[in-house]
Amino acid sequence: MELNLKKPIAFFDIEATGLNVTKDRIIEISVLKVNPNGLEDAKTWLLNPDYPITEEASKIHGYSDKELTDKPTFKQKAKEIANFLKGCDLAGYNSLKFDIPMLVEEFIRAGVDFDIKNRKLIDVQNIFMKMEQRTLNAAYRFYLGKELENAHAAEADTKATYEVLKAQLDMYANTEFTDKEGNTSIPVENDMQMLHDFSMHNRNADLIGQIVYNKDGKETFNFGKHKGKTVVEIFSKDPSYYSWIMNADFPQYTKKLLTNIKLDMI
């Protein structure tokens, strides 16, 4: 279906030095502008962020600091990018949470007025997630092709979860999966250890993912001002951080884990 447009709409995606909207910088922005008459115009800018690229980000988009040193900065291209986006609504994937806030931050730093008040902002990911819900009801319908009766009754939900897992094992048997680092595997197999590993977004040290294991197997903060730093490093440099956590609203299991780490340091 062709888009019913009253003004141009710009589909765009950015690659950045990291995921922190306030601190990280754009290194690539690609825009596909679709006009009401159906004509399309595309442009891509590769930029020198003048800010270090995180190892995690580099693994995803493949850019390194060295290969961008001769590229123009965002500030040098800001007016050109703003002019290309002039009068356009904006669309992207996860754009409301990441791309649009980061783009606006860059324009502000560059001293370029980029007003978004009169623009329609469309996030394709949010449409996808709302229409293809990830509830147990939706999973039951998707994998088993029928409606879940007595939903939200504990007994019915428990049985449905069991049936969904068995259906997933059937559907994804011998199905390859490629992770963010480009590693390919067949992770959905009838093996509880493999299913455990694939269920985890991170290698959690605690239960809710506030503390995770880094690539070296060290417990690492996954939140706040010390995110990405090991617990031992921070407790050594800033002992008061432990006291703050103990008095803050953290789960008891997380506090117990951190207490054990601190005791092991003595």
C-alpha positions in Angstrom: 0.0 0.0 0.0 1.4 3.4 -0.9 1.6 6.0 1.8 -1.1 8.7 1.9 1.1 11.8 2.3 0.2 15.4 2.7 3.9 16.3 3.3 7.2 14.6 2.8 8.2 11.9 5.3 11.8 11.0 6.1 12.7 7.5 7.1 16.0 7.6 8.8 18.4 5.5 10.8 21.6 6.4 12.7 24.6 4.5 13.8 26.3 6.0 16.9 29.3 5.7 19.2 27.1 4.1 21.8 23.6 4.1 23.3 23.7 7.0 25.6 21.6 9.7 24.0 23.1 12.6 25.9 26.8 11.6 25.6 27.3 9.6 22.5 27.5 10.9 19.0 26.2 10.1 15.5 28.7 8.5 13.1 26.3 7.7 10.3 22.9 8.9 9.3 21.0 7.6 6.3 17.7 9.3 5.2 15.1 8.1 2.7 12.8 11.0 1.9 9.4 10.1 0.3 7.5 12.9 -1.3 3.7 13.2 -1.7 4.1 12.6 -5.4 5.9 9.3 -4.7 9.3 10.4 -5.7 12.1 9.3 -3.4 15.4 11.0 -2.5 18.1 9.3 -0.4 21.2 10.6 1.3 23.8 9.2 3.7 26.3 11.1 5.8 29.4 9.4 7.4 30.7 11.6 10.2 33.6 12.0 12.5 32.0 11.9 16.0 35.0 13.4 17.8 34.1 11.0 20.6 35.3 7.4 21.2 33.2 4.6 19.8 32.4 1.9 22.4 33.5 -1.6 21.7 29.9 -2.9 21.8 28.8 -0.3 19.2 31.8 -1.1 16.9 30.9 -4.8 16.9 27.4 -3.9 15.7 28.1 -1.3 12.9 31.7 -2.1 12.2 33.1 1.4 12.3 36.3 2.3 14.2 37.6 5.7 15.5 40.5 5.6 13.1 38.5 5.2 9.8 36.3 8.3 10.7 39.0 10.8 11.5 39.0 12.4 8.0 35.2 12.7 7.8 33.3 15.9 8.6 31.7 16.4 12.0 28.0 16.6 12.5 28.3 20.3 13.3 29.9 20.8 9.8 27.0 19.0 8.2 24.2 20.0 10.5 22.6 22.7 8.3 22.8 20.4 5.2 21.1 17.6 7.1 18.5 20.0 8.6 17.7 21.4 5.1 17.2 17.9 3.7 14.8 17.2 6.5 13.0 20.5 6.2 9.2 20.1 6.3 9.4 16.4 6.7 7.6 14.1 9.2 10.0 11.6 10.7 9.8 7.8 10.7 12.2 5.1 12.0 12.6 1.8 13.9 12.9 2.5 17.6 13.2 6.1 16.6 11.2 7.6 19.4 13.4 6.1 22.0 16.8 6.5 20.3 17.2 8.0 16.8 15.1 11.1 17.2 16.3 12.1 20.7 19.9 11.6 19.6 19.4 13.6 16.4 17.9 16.5 18.3 20.7 16.4 20.8 23.2 16.7 17.9 21.4 19.7 16.4 21.3 21.5 19.7 25.1 20.9 20.2 25.6 22.2 16.6 23.5 25.3 17.3 21.0 24.5 14.6 17.3 25.0 15.3 15.5 21.8 14.5 11.9 22.1 15.6 10.0 18.8 15.9 6.7 20.2 17.3 5.0 20.3 14.0 6.3 17.0 12.7 4.5 13.7 12.8 6.8 11.1 14.5 6.2 7.5 13.5 8.0 4.6 15.2 7.5 1.4 13.1 8.8 -0.7 16.0 6.1 0.5 18.4 3.4 -0.3 15.8 4.9 -3.8 15.4 5.0 -4.4 19.2 1.5 -3.1 19.8 -0.1 -5.1 16.9 2.0 -8.2 17.5 1.7 -8.4 21.2 4.1 -10.6 23.2 1.5 -11.7 25.8 0.8 -15.3 26.6 -2.5 -15.0 24.8 -0.8 -13.9 21.7 1.9 -16.6 21.9 -0.7 -19.3 22.4 -2.6 -18.0 19.4 0.6 -17.8 17.3 2.1 -21.2 18.1 -1.0 -23.3 18.7 -3.5 -21.6 16.4 -6.3 -21.3 19.0 -7.5 -19.0 21.7 -6.5 -19.5 25.3 -9.5 -20.1 27.6 -9.5 -18.9 31.1 -6.5 -16.5 30.5 -5.0 -15.1 33.7 -6.1 -18.0 35.7 -2.9 -19.4 37.1 -3.6 -23.0 36.3 -4.6 -22.2 32.7 -1.6 -19.9 32.1 0.8 -22.5 33.5 -0.5 -25.2 31.2 -0.5 -22.8 28.2 3.1 -21.9 28.9 4.1 -25.6 28.8 2.3 -26.1 25.5 3.8 -23.0 24.0 7.4 -24.1 24.8 6.7 -27.5 23.2 5.3 -25.8 20.1 8.4 -23.5 20.0 10.7 -26.6 20.0 8.7 -28.0 17.0 8.6 -24.7 15.1 12.2 -23.7 15.6 13.8 -27.2 15.3 17.0 -26.8 13.2 16.4 -23.0 12.8 19.5 -20.9 12.7 19.8 -17.7 14.9 22.4 -15.0 14.4 23.3 -12.9 17.5 24.4 -9.2 17.6 28.1 -10.3 17.3 27.4 -12.3 14.1 27.6 -15.7 15.7 25.2 -18.3 14.2 23.8 -21.2 16.2 20.7 -23.4 16.5 19.7 -22.4 20.0 16.1 -23.7 20.3 16.8 -27.4 21.0 15.3 -29.8 23.5 18.0 -29.2 26.0 17.3 -27.2 29.2 20.8 -25.7 29.4 20.5 -24.4 25.8 17.1 -23.0 26.5 18.3 -21.4 29.7 21.2 -19.7 27.9 19.0 -18.5 25.0 16.3 -17.1 27.4 18.8 -14.6 28.9 19.3 -11.2 27.3 22.4 -10.8 29.4 24.5 -13.1 31.6 22.9 -11.9 34.8 24.7 -12.1 38.1 21.6 -11.2 40.0 18.1 -12.0 39.0 16.9 -8.7 37.4 20.0 -7.8 35.5 21.3 -4.9 37.6 24.5 -6.8 37.9 25.8 -8.8 34.9 28.9 -10.7 34.0 31.3 -9.0 31.6 33.2 -10.9 28.9 35.8 -11.8 31.5 33.3 -13.3 33.9 33.5 -10.4 36.3 30.4 -9.0 38.1 29.7 -5.6 36.5 27.2 -2.8 37.1 24.5 -2.6 34.5 22.9 0.6 35.6 23.7 4.1 36.8 26.8 6.2 36.7 29.1 3.2 37.0 27.5 1.1 34.2 30.0 -1.1 32.5 32.5 -1.0 35.4 33.2 -4.0 37.6 31.8 -4.2 41.1 35.2 -4.8 42.7 36.6 -1.7 40.9 33.9 0.6 42.1 33.8 -0.7 45.7 37.6 -0.2 45.8 37.4 3.4 44.6 34.1 4.4 46.0 33.1 2.4 49.1 30.2 4.7 49.7 28.5 3.3 46.6 27.9 0.0 48.5 26.2 1.9 51.4 24.0 3.8 48.9 22.8 0.6 47.3 22.1 -1.1 50.7 19.9 1.9 51.6 18.2 2.2 48.2 15.3 0.3 46.7 17.1 -2.7 45.3 16.0 -6.4 45.6 17.3 -8.3 48.6 19.0 -10.8 46.3 21.0 -8.1 44.5 22.0 -6.7 47.9 23.1 -10.1 49.1 25.2 -10.7 46.0 26.9 -7.3 46.4 27.5 -8.0 50.1 29.2 -11.3 49.3 31.4 -9.6 46.7 32.4 -6.9 49.2 33.2 -9.6 51.9 35.4 -11.5 49.4 37.4 -8.3 48.9 38.4 -8.1 52.6 
